[in-house]
């Protein structure tokens, strides 16, 4: 079933969710959006359900990916 809130296809999300579920990777770093400021920020995700919940395209030219690793 297609979720109208997510991008069509979702190949990268499917590949990463499978990698998490099979233990190929322990975590992925992804980009989320602050609901109040709408600014991008990064997040370390360890469960495929959380990854799927964050699915969708975010087009930004600057994303602080390393900052989420400092929080771990």
N, C-alpha and C positions, 0 to 999 in steps of 0.2 A: 504494500500500500504506500502511495506517495504522500509525504507530508508537505502541504503547501507552504509551510514556514521554512523549509530547508531547500537547498539547491537541488536541482535535478541531477540524477546520477549518483553522486556521493561516493565515487570510487575510492578516493583517498581515505575517507572516513571508514569505509568497509574494510580496506586493507589494514588500517591501523587498529580497528576494533578486533579483527581476526588475530593480529599480532599480539594484542593484549590478552585475548582469550586463550590462545595457545601457549602463552609463556615465552614467545619469541622475544618480546620486549617487556620490561618492567613498567615503563611509563612513557608517555609522549608529552611533548611540550606543544601547546596549541594556543591560539589567539582567541581571546574572548573580548567582550565589550562591556565596559562599566555602564550599567543601566541609567545612571544619573548624569554622567558627564559625556557618555557616548565615546569616550576615548578607549583605544585598544590597550589591552594588557595581556600578559601571558599567564598561562596556568599549566601546572604539571598535573596530568590526569593518569590515574592508575587503573581505572575500571572502564570497560567498554560502554557501559550504560551512561556514564558521565560524559564520555566522548561523544556519543550519539546525541545526547542532550545539548551539547555545545555546537553541533554541526551547523554548517552554513558558511557562506562566503563573507569575508570581511575584507574590503579593499582599503588598505592603508599603506602609506609609504614608509612609516616608521612604527615599529613594534618592538617594545623592550623585552625580547625573548629571554635574555640572560637573567633578568630580575627575578623571574619565577624560580630559577634554580637556586638563587641566594636564600630563598625562603624555606627551602627543604632541609 
